[in-house]
Amino acid sequence: MANVPTPEELLKINYSMPDKGWMDMKPVFKDGNFCYPGKPDVIKEIGFPNPREWSPKDDDWQLPENWMEILHDGMKDRLERYRSFKIFMDICVRCGACADKCHFFIGGGDPKNMPVLRAELLRSIYRKEFTTAGKILGKLAGARPLTQDVVKEWFYYFYQCTECRRCSLYCPYGIDTAEVTMMARELLHLLGININWIMEPVRNCNRMGNHLGIQPHAFKDIVEFLCEDIEEVTGIKIDPPINEKGHEILFITPSGDVFADPGVYTFMGYLMLFHELGLDYTLSTYASEGGNFGLFTSHEMMKKLNAKMYAEAERLGSKWILGGECGHMWRVINQYMDTHNGPAPFLEVPKNPITGTVFENARQTKMVHITEFTADLIKHDKIRLDPSRNDHLRVTFHDSCNPARGMGLFDEPRYVIKNAVRNYFDMPPSTIREHTYCCAGGSGLNTDEIMEIRMRGGLPRGNALRHVQREHDVNMMSCICAIDRATLIPLADYWAPGVGICGVHELVGNALIMKGEKKRTMDLRQEELPGMEGE
């Protein structure tokens, strides 16, 4: 990796505390430690304020003349609207329980990446602007005045938070530090301070229905191309319905599953499973994205992008929605759907048409995770799997932050994997399930210009992966998040070379025994299966 220290060099981490107080230390912007700002045309198109050409390395960030008033009013508005925000600002006792839980602090040693101190960057302004003690006592009360250096500090550190919520798991008061980051980013957006890796996908999804801006005819062409690959592997021709009205189920998955390697193999697994079941479903070119980068911009944008899936389900006359292997799609659905868009009265409580299982946990959202669906099929012996087809793989599972801590999806993915492979090994208990470490590229940080920061933040996950690689010869890490399938590739290459990345339903597709299939000699990547060389 260009401009990234070797792992041996990166491990020389300085955890000693600085000589100066944190309020007196300013970040230094240099190439490699910040994400590129949003492009003016992108910002203008989605209606966000202050579009302009600027760089964090500039002395003058070209803020609006009344920027202090904008921030004060913006914080006041959010304190009044979101009771949780005010609670999180007030109740922290700085006990430090979260201090060593952030992957960016573990991998970098910067004390301002301790979740407690990162939140203080915002909380100190709250005290000065909105509390009597802060106004009178100032620094003695943990308050400080709002300056342009503070704004720059916010940008520097709140874009070194992936909103993974691991720190929140350990907070004795239940402070959701991810929501503190969300509020800080919303305030920065009011001044036109943002990053392009978030804003451009938001623009594309708002306009085209998916993060990559792929138009409907291109979506259809790619699906047909993947069906040709399925036919090459299995001998079975699949013709998935697209934009068809009257089907029971609308299937929505992240666009990375359709357009990006290795997600495409996961998507092929979905199509094979649905074909084998004879499932009454349709895809949509208009809701061709399950992911929701609105989570990283504003509550209003999050609500709008979430609503498109339900609007499309209503337009097509579907009864319920089946969702693919995504991260932030599921966090939005499970944590914010009710207060954003409310229950969808035009949809029904999801019921598996193959097993008859009613998914009561989806009564409000009307949406079921694909691993819940597949686990239910396996439990009721409705599909046949030959796990020996995955014998060339020794698999571990990365609990993706949003499905894990955002919806408690721990057992279903493992149940599916263990039925699809014969060699499965969990990473150490302190690094999985609700304790899982982040990929260090979530919340819009999966951009190459900060690769060193990502590799530092990826140290805890990489260390756990390297452990099972050494102990059990693990060569594949599976996950249920499209962002993970992109970000974990360089992480694994850096910290545990030789380990590949896949989705759970790629493993299912490899193992799935389909009626009328030819003898399988290749996996979905069209790599020869062991013992089938030359056939």
C-alpha positions as CSV (number, residue, x, y, z in Angstrom):
1,M,0.0,0.0,0.0
2,A,1.4,3.3,-1.1
3,N,2.4,5.7,1.7
4,V,1.3,3.3,4.5
5,P,4.0,2.2,7.0
6,T,4.7,-1.5,7.3
7,P,2.7,-3.4,10.0
8,E,5.9,-3.5,12.1
9,E,6.3,0.2,11.9
10,L,2.7,0.9,12.5
11,L,2.7,-1.2,15.7
12,K,5.1,1.3,17.3
13,I,2.2,3.2,19.0
14,N,2.8,5.9,21.5
15,Y,0.1,5.8,24.2
16,S,1.7,8.3,26.5
17,M,-0.3,11.4,27.4
18,P,0.8,14.7,25.9
19,D,2.3,17.5,28.0
20,K,-0.3,20.1,27.1
21,G,-4.0,20.0,28.0
22,W,-6.3,18.7,25.2
23,M,-8.0,22.1,24.8
24,D,-4.6,23.6,23.9
25,M,-3.7,21.1,21.2
26,K,-4.7,21.7,17.5
27,P,-4.8,19.1,14.8
28,V,-2.3,19.4,11.9
29,F,-3.9,18.7,8.5
30,K,-1.6,16.9,6.0
31,D,-2.1,14.6,3.1
32,G,-3.3,11.2,4.3
33,N,-5.0,12.3,7.6
34,F,-8.2,13.8,6.2
35,C,-10.9,12.8,3.7
36,Y,-11.4,14.9,0.6
37,P,-14.2,17.6,0.9
38,G,-17.5,17.3,-0.9
39,K,-17.4,18.6,-4.5
40,P,-19.3,21.8,-5.0
41,D,-21.6,20.5,-7.7
42,V,-22.5,17.5,-5.5
43,I,-23.3,19.7,-2.5
44,K,-25.4,22.1,-4.6
45,E,-27.4,19.3,-6.2
46,I,-28.6,17.8,-2.9
47,G,-29.3,21.2,-1.4
48,F,-26.7,21.3,1.3
49,P,-25.3,24.8,2.3
50,N,-22.1,26.6,1.3
51,P,-20.9,24.6,-1.8
52,R,-17.3,25.7,-2.7
53,E,-13.8,24.5,-3.5
54,W,-11.8,24.2,-0.3
55,S,-9.2,22.0,1.4
56,P,-8.7,21.2,5.1
57,K,-5.1,22.3,4.6
58,D,-6.2,25.9,3.8
59,D,-6.0,28.5,6.6
60,D,-9.3,29.9,5.4
61,W,-12.1,27.4,5.2
62,Q,-14.5,30.0,3.7
63,L,-17.1,29.6,6.3
64,P,-20.3,31.7,6.2
65,E,-19.9,35.2,7.8
66,N,-22.4,34.2,10.5
67,W,-21.0,30.8,11.1
68,M,-21.1,31.1,14.9
69,E,-24.8,32.0,14.9
70,I,-25.5,29.1,12.5
71,L,-23.8,26.6,14.8
72,H,-25.4,28.0,18.0
73,D,-28.9,27.9,16.4
74,G,-28.2,24.4,14.9
75,M,-27.2,23.0,18.3
76,K,-30.1,24.7,20.0
77,D,-32.5,23.2,17.5
78,R,-31.1,19.7,17.9
79,L,-31.1,19.9,21.7
80,E,-34.8,20.7,21.6
81,R,-35.7,18.1,19.0
82,Y,-33.6,15.2,20.3
83,R,-34.0,14.5,24.0
84,S,-31.2,11.9,23.7
85,F,-28.7,14.5,22.5
86,K,-29.3,16.7,25.5
87,I,-29.0,13.7,27.9
88,F,-25.8,12.5,26.3
89,M,-24.4,16.1,26.7
90,D,-25.3,16.2,30.4
91,I,-24.8,12.8,32.0
92,C,-21.2,11.8,31.1
93,V,-19.1,11.6,34.2
94,R,-15.8,10.9,32.3
95,C,-15.3,7.6,34.1
96,G,-13.2,6.4,31.2
97,A,-14.9,3.0,30.7
98,C,-15.0,3.7,27.0
99,A,-11.5,5.1,26.7
100,D,-9.7,2.1,25.3
101,K,-12.6,0.6,23.4
102,C,-12.2,2.6,20.1
103,H,-10.2,0.9,17.4
104,F,-8.8,4.3,16.2
105,F,-7.4,4.9,19.7
106,I,-6.0,1.4,20.0
107,G,-4.3,1.6,16.6
108,G,-3.2,5.3,16.8
109,G,-2.8,6.3,20.4
110,D,-4.3,9.8,19.9
111,P,-6.1,10.6,23.2
112,K,-8.7,12.6,21.3
113,N,-9.8,9.4,19.7
114,M,-10.9,8.1,23.1
115,P,-14.6,8.2,22.8
116,V,-15.0,10.1,26.0
117,L,-12.6,12.8,24.9
118,R,-13.9,12.9,21.3
119,A,-17.4,13.6,22.7
120,E,-15.9,16.4,24.9
121,L,-14.9,18.2,21.7
122,L,-18.6,18.9,21.3
123,R,-19.7,18.8,24.9
124,S,-17.3,21.6,25.9
125,I,-19.1,23.9,23.4
126,Y,-22.5,22.8,24.7
127,R,-21.4,23.7,28.2
128,K,-20.2,27.2,27.2
129,E,-23.2,28.0,25.0
130,F,-26.1,26.4,26.9
131,T,-25.2,25.8,30.6
132,T,-25.0,28.4,33.4
133,A,-21.9,26.8,35.0
134,G,-20.1,26.8,31.6
135,K,-20.9,30.5,30.9
136,I,-19.7,31.6,34.4
137,L,-16.8,29.2,35.1
138,G,-15.6,28.5,31.6
139,K,-12.7,26.1,31.5
140,L,-13.2,25.2,35.2
141,A,-16.5,23.7,34.2
142,G,-15.1,21.9,31.1
143,A,-16.3,24.7,28.8
144,R,-14.5,26.5,26.0
145,P,-15.4,29.2,23.5
146,L,-16.4,28.3,19.9
147,T,-13.6,29.2,17.5
148,Q,-12.7,28.2,14.0
149,D,-10.0,26.0,15.4
150,V,-12.7,24.1,17.3
151,V,-14.6,23.6,14.0
152,K,-11.5,22.3,12.4
153,E,-10.9,20.0,15.3
154,W,-14.5,18.6,14.9
155,F,-13.9,17.8,11.3
156,Y,-10.6,16.1,12.1
157,Y,-11.9,13.8,14.8
158,F,-15.5,13.2,14.0
159,Y,-14.4,11.9,10.7
160,Q,-12.2,9.5,12.6
161,C,-15.2,7.8,14.1
162,T,-17.0,5.1,12.2
163,E,-20.1,5.3,14.4
164,C,-19.6,1.6,15.2
165,R,-21.1,2.0,18.8
166,R,-18.5,-0.4,20.4
167,C,-17.7,2.3,23.0
168,S,-21.4,2.7,23.8
169,L,-21.6,-1.0,24.8
170,Y,-19.3,-0.3,27.8
171,C,-20.8,3.0,28.9
172,P,-22.5,2.6,32.3
173,Y,-24.9,5.4,31.4
174,G,-25.8,4.1,28.0
175,I,-24.4,7.1,26.1
176,D,-24.6,6.4,22.4
177,T,-21.4,8.1,21.2
178,A,-22.2,7.3,17.6
179,E,-25.2,9.7,17.9
180,V,-22.8,12.4,19.3
181,T,-20.8,12.0,16.2
182,M,-24.0,12.2,14.1
183,M,-24.9,15.4,15.7
184,A,-21.4,16.9,15.2
185,R,-21.5,16.0,11.6
186,E,-24.9,17.5,11.1
187,L,-23.6,20.7,12.6
188,L,-20.6,20.7,10.3
189,H,-22.9,20.2,7.3
190,L,-24.6,23.5,8.2
191,L,-21.4,25.2,7.4
192,G,-20.7,23.2,4.3
193,I,-18.0,21.0,5.9
194,N,-18.3,17.5,4.7
195,I,-16.5,14.7,2.7
196,N,-17.1,13.6,-0.8
197,W,-17.0,9.9,-0.1
198,I,-20.3,10.4,1.7
199,M,-21.9,13.2,-0.2
200,E,-21.5,11.8,-3.7
201,P,-23.2,8.4,-2.8
202,V,-26.0,10.4,-1.1
203,R,-26.4,12.5,-4.3
204,N,-26.4,9.4,-6.5
205,C,-28.9,7.5,-4.3
206,N,-31.2,10.6,-4.1
207,R,-31.1,10.8,-7.9
208,M,-30.7,7.3,-9.3
209,G,-31.7,5.0,-6.4
210,N,-28.2,3.6,-5.6
211,H,-24.8,4.9,-4.3
212,L,-23.0,4.4,-7.6
213,G,-25.5,6.2,-9.7
214,I,-26.1,3.2,-12.0
215,Q,-29.1,3.7,-14.3
216,P,-31.9,1.1,-14.6
217,H,-30.8,-0.4,-17.9
218,A,-27.3,-0.9,-16.5
219,F,-28.6,-2.5,-13.4
220,K,-30.6,-5.0,-15.5
221,D,-27.6,-5.7,-17.8
222,I,-25.4,-6.5,-14.8
223,V,-28.0,-8.8,-13.3
224,E,-28.3,-10.7,-16.6
225,F,-24.5,-10.9,-16.8
226,L,-24.3,-12.5,-13.4
227,C,-27.1,-14.9,-14.4
228,E,-24.8,-16.0,-17.3
229,D,-22.1,-16.7,-14.8
230,I,-24.5,-18.7,-12.7
231,E,-25.4,-20.8,-15.7
232,E,-21.7,-21.3,-16.4
233,V,-21.2,-22.8,-12.9
234,T,-24.5,-24.7,-12.5
235,G,-25.9,-25.3,-16.0
236,I,-29.1,-23.6,-14.8
237,K,-30.6,-20.6,-16.5
238,I,-32.1,-18.0,-14.1
239,D,-34.3,-15.1,-15.2
240,P,-35.0,-13.0,-12.1
241,P,-38.0,-10.6,-12.3
242,I,-37.2,-6.9,-12.3
243,N,-39.7,-4.1,-11.6
244,E,-42.6,-6.5,-11.8
245,K,-45.8,-5.8,-10.0
246,G,-47.8,-8.2,-7.9
247,H,-45.0,-10.3,-6.4
248,E,-45.3,-11.2,-2.7
249,I,-41.7,-10.1,-1.8
250,L,-39.6,-7.1,-2.9
251,F,-35.9,-8.0,-2.5
252,I,-33.5,-5.1,-1.8
253,T,-29.8,-5.4,-1.2
254,P,-26.8,-2.9,-1.2
255,S,-25.7,-1.9,-4.7
256,G,-22.2,-3.2,-3.8
257,D,-23.6,-6.7,-4.1
258,V,-24.6,-6.0,-7.7
259,F,-21.7,-3.9,-8.9
260,A,-18.6,-4.8,-6.9
261,D,-16.3,-7.7,-6.3
262,P,-16.6,-9.8,-4.1
263,G,-20.2,-8.7,-3.4
264,V,-21.4,-10.0,-6.8
265,Y,-20.8,-13.6,-5.7
266,T,-23.1,-13.0,-2.7
267,F,-25.7,-11.6,-5.1
268,M,-25.4,-14.7,-7.3
269,G,-26.0,-16.8,-4.1
270,Y,-29.2,-14.8,-3.5
271,L,-30.5,-15.4,-7.1
272,M,-29.7,-19.1,-6.9
273,L,-31.5,-19.5,-3.6
274,F,-34.6,-17.7,-4.8
275,H,-34.6,-19.7,-8.1
276,E,-34.3,-23.0,-6.3
277,L,-37.2,-22.1,-3.9
278,G,-39.4,-20.8,-6.7
279,L,-39.8,-17.6,-4.6
280,D,-42.4,-15.1,-5.5
281,Y,-40.2,-12.0,-5.6
282,T,-39.0,-9.1,-7.6
283,L,-36.0,-6.9,-7.8
284,S,-36.3,-3.1,-8.4
285,T,-34.1,-0.8,-10.4
286,Y,-35.6,2.2,-8.5
287,A,-35.0,0.8,-5.0
288,S,-31.6,-0.6,-6.2
289,E,-29.9,0.3,-2.9
290,G,-30.4,-0.9,0.6
291,G,-27.5,1.1,2.1
292,N,-28.3,4.5,3.5
293,F,-25.5,7.1,3.6
294,G,-28.1,9.5,5.0
295,L,-27.2,8.0,8.3
296,F,-23.9,9.9,8.0
297,T,-25.3,13.2,6.8
298,S,-28.6,14.2,8.5
299,H,-31.8,12.7,9.9
300,E,-33.8,14.3,7.1
301,M,-31.7,12.6,4.4
302,M,-31.7,9.3,6.3
303,K,-35.5,9.4,6.4
304,K,-35.8,10.3,2.7
305,L,-33.5,7.5,1.5
306,N,-35.2,5.0,3.8
307,A,-38.6,6.0,2.5
308,K,-37.7,5.1,-1.1
309,M,-37.7,1.3,-0.3
310,Y,-41.2,1.4,1.2
311,A,-42.5,3.7,-1.6
312,E,-41.3,1.1,-4.2
313,A,-42.8,-1.8,-2.2
314,E,-46.2,0.1,-2.3
315,R,-45.9,0.9,-6.0
316,L,-45.1,-2.7,-6.9
317,G,-47.9,-4.1,-4.6
318,S,-45.5,-6.3,-2.6
319,K,-46.5,-7.7,0.8
320,W,-43.2,-7.4,2.6
321,I,-39.5,-6.7,2.0
322,L,-36.6,-9.1,2.1
323,G,-33.3,-7.3,2.7
324,G,-29.8,-8.5,1.7
325,E,-26.5,-8.5,3.5
326,C,-26.0,-4.8,4.4
327,G,-24.8,-2.8,7.4
328,H,-26.3,0.6,7.8
329,M,-29.5,-0.3,6.0
330,W,-30.3,-2.5,8.9
331,R,-29.3,-0.1,11.6
332,V,-31.6,2.6,10.0
333,I,-34.4,0.0,9.7
334,N,-34.1,-1.2,13.3
335,Q,-33.2,1.9,15.2
336,Y,-34.9,4.8,13.3
337,M,-37.6,3.5,11.0
338,D,-40.5,3.9,13.4
339,T,-39.7,7.5,14.2
340,H,-38.6,8.5,10.7
341,N,-41.2,6.8,8.4
342,G,-43.5,5.0,10.8
343,P,-45.0,1.5,10.2
344,A,-46.0,0.8,6.6
345,P,-49.8,0.0,6.8
346,F,-49.8,-1.2,3.1
347,L,-47.4,-4.1,4.0
348,E,-48.0,-7.3,5.9
349,V,-46.1,-8.9,8.8
350,P,-43.6,-11.0,6.9
351,K,-44.3,-14.7,6.6
352,N,-41.9,-17.1,5.0
353,P,-44.0,-18.6,2.1
354,I,-41.8,-21.8,2.1
355,T,-41.9,-22.6,5.9
356,G,-44.9,-20.7,7.1
357,T,-42.8,-19.0,9.8
358,V,-44.1,-15.5,10.8
359,F,-41.3,-13.1,11.5
360,E,-42.8,-11.4,14.6
361,N,-39.6,-9.4,15.1
362,A,-40.4,-7.6,11.8
363,R,-43.9,-6.7,12.7
364,Q,-43.1,-3.0,12.7
365,T,-40.5,-2.8,9.9
366,K,-42.1,-5.4,7.6
367,M,-38.6,-6.3,6.5
368,V,-36.6,-9.5,7.1
369,H,-32.8,-10.0,7.0
370,I,-31.7,-12.6,4.4
371,T,-29.8,-14.6,7.0
372,E,-32.9,-14.9,9.2
373,F,-34.8,-16.1,6.1
374,T,-32.1,-18.6,5.1
375,A,-31.6,-19.9,8.6
376,D,-35.3,-20.5,8.8
377,L,-35.2,-22.5,5.5
378,I,-32.3,-24.6,6.8
379,K,-34.0,-25.3,10.1
380,H,-37.0,-26.6,8.3
381,D,-35.0,-28.7,5.8
382,K,-36.3,-26.7,2.9
383,I,-33.0,-26.5,1.0
384,R,-30.2,-29.0,0.4
385,L,-26.6,-28.0,1.0
386,D,-23.3,-29.8,0.3
387,P,-20.8,-28.2,2.6
388,S,-18.0,-30.2,1.1
389,R,-18.0,-27.8,-1.9
390,N,-16.5,-25.3,0.5
391,D,-13.9,-27.6,1.9
392,H,-11.2,-25.5,0.3
393,L,-12.2,-22.7,2.7
394,R,-11.5,-22.4,6.4
395,V,-13.9,-19.8,7.5
396,T,-14.3,-17.2,10.3
397,F,-17.1,-14.7,10.7
398,H,-16.8,-10.9,11.2
399,D,-19.8,-9.5,13.1
400,S,-20.5,-6.4,11.1
401,C,-21.1,-3.5,13.6
402,N,-24.6,-2.4,12.5
403,P,-26.3,-5.8,12.2
404,A,-24.5,-6.9,15.4
405,R,-24.9,-4.0,17.8
406,G,-27.7,-2.3,15.9
407,M,-30.1,-5.3,15.7
408,G,-28.5,-8.2,17.6
409,L,-27.9,-10.5,14.6
410,F,-25.3,-12.9,16.0
411,D,-26.5,-16.4,15.7
412,E,-28.4,-16.6,12.4
413,P,-25.3,-15.8,10.2
414,R,-23.2,-18.4,12.1
415,Y,-26.0,-21.0,11.8
416,V,-26.1,-20.5,8.0
417,I,-22.3,-20.6,7.6
418,K,-22.0,-23.8,9.8
419,N,-24.5,-25.5,7.5
420,A,-22.7,-24.4,4.4
421,V,-19.1,-25.2,5.4
422,R,-17.3,-27.9,7.4
423,N,-14.4,-25.8,8.7
424,Y,-15.5,-22.9,10.8
425,F,-13.6,-21.0,13.5
426,D,-14.7,-18.0,15.6
427,M,-12.2,-15.3,16.5
428,P,-11.5,-14.6,20.2
429,P,-14.7,-13.9,22.3
430,S,-13.7,-10.4,23.2
431,T,-13.6,-9.5,19.5
432,I,-16.8,-10.9,18.2
433,R,-20.6,-10.7,18.6
434,E,-21.6,-7.5,20.5
435,H,-17.9,-6.9,21.3
436,T,-17.0,-7.0,17.6
437,Y,-14.3,-4.6,16.3
438,C,-15.1,-2.4,13.4
439,C,-13.6,-2.7,9.9
440,A,-12.4,0.9,10.4
441,G,-14.0,2.1,7.1
442,G,-17.6,2.5,8.1
443,S,-19.7,5.7,8.2
444,G,-18.3,6.9,4.9
445,L,-14.6,6.5,5.8
446,N,-13.9,3.7,3.3
447,T,-11.8,6.0,1.1
448,D,-8.3,5.4,0.0
449,E,-6.8,8.8,0.9
450,I,-6.9,7.9,4.6
451,M,-5.5,4.4,4.2
452,E,-3.0,4.7,7.0
453,I,-5.8,5.8,9.4
454,R,-7.9,2.9,8.3
455,M,-5.1,0.4,8.8
456,R,-4.4,1.8,12.2
457,G,-8.1,1.5,13.1
458,G,-8.1,-2.0,11.6
459,L,-5.4,-3.2,14.0
460,P,-7.8,-4.9,16.5
461,R,-9.8,-6.7,13.9
462,G,-6.6,-7.6,12.0
463,N,-5.0,-8.9,15.1
464,A,-8.0,-11.2,15.8
465,L,-8.0,-12.4,12.2
466,R,-4.3,-13.1,12.3
467,H,-4.8,-15.1,15.5
468,V,-7.3,-17.6,13.8
469,Q,-5.1,-17.6,10.7
470,R,-2.1,-18.8,12.7
471,E,-4.1,-21.2,15.0
472,H,-6.5,-22.7,12.5
473,D,-5.2,-21.8,9.0
474,V,-8.3,-19.6,8.3
475,N,-8.2,-18.4,4.7
476,M,-11.6,-16.8,4.4
477,M,-13.5,-14.2,6.5
478,S,-17.2,-14.0,5.9
479,C,-19.4,-11.0,6.7
480,I,-22.9,-9.6,6.2
481,C,-22.1,-6.0,5.2
482,A,-21.3,-4.6,1.7
483,I,-19.0,-2.0,3.2
484,D,-17.1,-4.7,5.1
485,R,-16.7,-6.7,1.9
486,A,-14.9,-3.7,0.4
487,T,-13.0,-2.4,3.5
488,L,-11.9,-5.8,4.9
489,I,-10.0,-6.7,1.7
490,P,-7.1,-4.2,2.3
491,L,-7.3,-4.8,6.0
492,A,-6.8,-8.5,5.6
493,D,-4.1,-8.0,3.0
494,Y,-2.3,-5.8,5.4
495,W,-2.7,-7.5,8.8
496,A,-3.4,-11.2,7.7
497,P,-2.2,-11.7,4.2
498,G,-3.7,-14.7,2.5
499,V,-7.2,-14.3,4.0
500,G,-10.0,-13.6,1.6
501,I,-13.4,-11.9,2.1
502,C,-16.8,-13.1,1.2
503,G,-20.5,-12.8,2.0
504,V,-22.5,-15.5,3.8
505,H,-24.6,-16.2,0.7
506,E,-21.6,-16.8,-1.5
507,L,-20.9,-19.8,0.7
508,V,-24.6,-20.7,0.5
509,G,-24.5,-20.5,-3.3
510,N,-21.4,-22.7,-3.4
511,A,-23.1,-25.4,-1.2
512,L,-26.6,-25.2,-2.6
513,I,-27.8,-28.3,-4.4
514,M,-30.1,-27.2,-7.2
515,K,-32.6,-29.4,-9.1
516,G,-31.3,-30.1,-12.5
517,E,-27.8,-28.7,-12.0
518,K,-24.8,-30.1,-13.7
519,K,-21.8,-31.5,-11.8
520,R,-20.2,-28.7,-9.9
521,T,-16.5,-28.3,-10.7
522,M,-16.2,-24.6,-9.9
523,D,-17.3,-22.3,-7.1
524,L,-19.1,-19.0,-7.8
525,R,-15.7,-17.3,-8.5
526,Q,-15.2,-19.9,-11.2
527,E,-12.2,-21.3,-9.4
528,E,-11.8,-25.1,-9.6
529,L,-13.0,-27.0,-6.6
530,P,-10.5,-29.3,-4.9
531,G,-10.4,-32.7,-6.7
532,M,-12.1,-31.3,-9.8
533,E,-9.0,-29.9,-11.5
534,G,-9.2,-30.4,-15.3
535,E,-12.8,-31.6,-15.3
